[in-house]
């Protein structure tokens, strides 16, 4: 089993490239959404449920099999790795991430961690910045994500978070 850890604020085409690459290697994929309790913040505009919905809509449309779950934040780093493993129910063969903290904490715990290549110089921060500036962004995310963000008032939410 391969575990992808991320916040997906929002899910974008770079994430989807990583997901497709993983599935070419192993069809037992778990996607863990970090910080599910955060929302309406500059770096976390979407709730955990909204991000799960983005993933589910996109993966269903593309017929991509994956288990999606939440990994709630912990008050400290202590016990975080065990907390993640408890949430997913078994030890993953490898963990896919680009987050330096995740790389460090799982690496120190003896897990095989694969650092994702940044695809197309794309990040969720870049997309949120474009949205806040009124620039085109829809081509950077799956169609289902663009539709969902618009439907839930995500554009307005991001602009408000960036102006405050």
C-alpha positions as CSV (number, residue, x, y, z in Angstrom):
1,X,0.0,0.0,0.0
2,X,1.2,3.5,-0.9
3,X,0.1,6.5,1.2
4,X,-0.1,10.0,-0.2
5,X,-0.3,12.7,2.5
6,X,-1.4,16.2,1.7
7,X,-3.7,19.1,2.4
8,X,-5.1,19.5,-1.2
9,X,-6.0,23.1,-0.8
10,X,-7.2,22.7,-3.6
11,X,-6.6,19.4,-5.4
12,X,-4.7,20.3,-8.6
13,X,-3.2,18.7,-11.7
14,X,0.1,18.2,-10.1
15,X,-1.5,16.1,-7.4
16,X,-3.3,14.1,-10.1
17,X,0.0,13.4,-11.9
18,X,1.4,12.0,-8.6
19,X,-1.8,9.9,-8.1
20,X,-1.6,8.5,-11.6
21,X,2.2,7.7,-11.2
22,X,1.5,5.9,-8.0
23,X,-1.3,3.8,-9.5
24,X,1.0,2.8,-12.3
25,X,3.2,1.2,-9.6
26,X,0.6,-0.1,-7.1
27,X,-3.2,0.0,-7.2
28,X,-3.5,-0.1,-3.4
29,X,-3.6,3.7,-2.7
30,X,-4.6,5.6,0.4
31,X,-4.9,9.4,0.2
32,X,-4.7,11.0,3.6
33,X,-6.1,14.6,4.0
34,X,-4.1,16.5,6.6
35,X,-5.5,19.3,8.8
36,X,-9.1,18.4,8.1
37,X,-10.4,20.7,10.9
38,X,-9.0,23.8,9.4
39,X,-11.0,26.0,7.0
40,X,-11.6,29.6,6.0
41,X,-7.9,30.5,6.4
42,X,-5.6,31.9,3.9
43,X,-3.6,28.6,3.6
44,X,-6.6,26.4,4.4
45,X,-9.7,27.8,2.7
46,X,-11.5,24.5,2.3
47,X,-12.7,22.2,5.0
48,X,-11.7,18.6,5.2
49,X,-15.1,17.5,3.9
50,X,-14.8,19.9,1.0
51,X,-11.4,18.6,0.1
52,X,-12.6,15.0,0.4
53,X,-15.5,15.9,-1.9
54,X,-13.1,17.3,-4.5
55,X,-11.0,14.2,-4.4
56,X,-14.0,11.8,-4.6
57,X,-15.6,13.7,-7.5
58,X,-12.4,13.7,-9.4
59,X,-11.3,10.2,-8.8
60,X,-14.8,8.8,-9.5
61,X,-15.0,10.7,-12.8
62,X,-11.5,9.4,-13.8
63,X,-12.3,5.9,-12.5
64,X,-9.3,6.0,-10.1
65,X,-9.5,3.6,-7.1
66,X,-8.3,5.0,-3.8
67,X,-9.3,5.1,-0.2
68,X,-9.6,8.6,1.2
69,X,-9.4,9.4,4.8
70,X,-8.7,12.2,7.3
71,X,-5.6,12.6,9.5
72,X,-6.5,15.1,12.2
73,X,-3.8,17.4,13.5
74,X,-2.1,16.6,16.8
75,X,-1.0,19.1,19.4
76,X,2.6,18.0,19.0
77,X,4.9,16.0,16.7
78,X,5.1,13.2,19.4
79,X,3.1,10.2,18.3
80,X,2.1,11.7,14.9
81,X,3.5,8.8,12.8
82,X,1.7,6.2,15.0
83,X,-1.5,8.4,14.8
84,X,-1.3,8.3,10.9
85,X,-0.7,4.5,10.9
86,X,-3.7,4.0,13.3
87,X,-5.9,6.1,11.0
88,X,-5.0,4.1,7.8
89,X,-5.1,0.8,9.6
90,X,-1.8,-0.7,8.4
91,X,1.8,0.2,7.7
92,X,2.3,1.6,4.2
93,X,5.1,0.3,1.9
94,X,6.0,3.9,1.2
95,X,4.8,7.4,1.8
96,X,4.6,10.0,-1.0
97,X,4.9,13.7,0.0
98,X,6.8,16.9,-0.7
99,X,6.3,18.4,2.8
100,X,9.7,18.7,4.6
101,X,8.2,18.0,8.0
102,X,6.5,14.9,6.8
103,X,9.6,13.7,5.1
104,X,11.6,14.2,8.2
105,X,9.2,12.7,10.8
106,X,8.4,9.6,8.7
107,X,12.0,9.1,7.6
108,X,13.2,9.2,11.2
109,X,10.6,6.6,12.1
110,X,12.1,4.2,9.5
111,X,9.5,4.6,6.7
112,X,10.4,4.7,3.0
113,X,9.5,8.3,2.0
114,X,9.4,9.3,-1.6
115,X,9.6,13.0,-2.3
116,X,7.3,14.0,-5.1
117,X,8.6,16.0,-8.0
118,X,6.9,19.3,-8.3
119,X,4.9,19.0,-11.5
120,X,4.5,22.0,-13.8
121,X,5.9,24.2,-10.9
122,X,2.3,23.9,-9.6
123,X,1.2,24.3,-6.0
124,X,-2.0,24.9,-4.2
125,X,-0.5,28.2,-2.9
126,X,0.1,29.3,-6.5
127,X,-3.5,28.5,-7.4
128,X,-4.9,30.3,-4.4
129,X,-2.8,33.3,-5.3
130,X,-4.1,33.3,-8.8
131,X,-7.7,33.1,-7.6
132,X,-7.1,35.9,-5.1
133,X,-5.7,38.1,-7.9
134,X,-8.6,37.3,-10.3
135,X,-6.3,35.5,-12.7
136,X,-7.2,32.3,-14.7
137,X,-6.8,29.2,-12.6
138,X,-9.3,26.6,-13.8
139,X,-6.9,25.0,-16.2
140,X,-4.6,24.1,-13.3
141,X,-7.2,21.8,-11.5
142,X,-9.4,19.0,-12.6
143,X,-12.7,20.1,-14.1
144,X,-14.6,18.6,-11.1
145,X,-12.5,20.7,-8.7
146,X,-13.1,24.0,-10.6
147,X,-16.8,23.3,-10.7
148,X,-16.9,22.5,-7.0
149,X,-14.9,25.5,-5.9
150,X,-17.2,27.8,-7.8
151,X,-20.4,26.0,-6.5
152,X,-19.4,26.4,-2.8
153,X,-18.3,30.0,-3.1
154,X,-14.6,29.1,-2.9
155,X,-13.5,32.0,-5.1
156,X,-15.1,34.6,-2.8
157,X,-13.8,32.7,0.3
158,X,-10.2,32.8,-1.0
159,X,-10.4,36.5,-2.0
160,X,-11.7,37.3,1.5
161,X,-9.0,35.3,3.2
162,X,-6.3,37.0,1.2
163,X,-7.7,40.5,1.7
164,X,-7.9,40.2,5.5
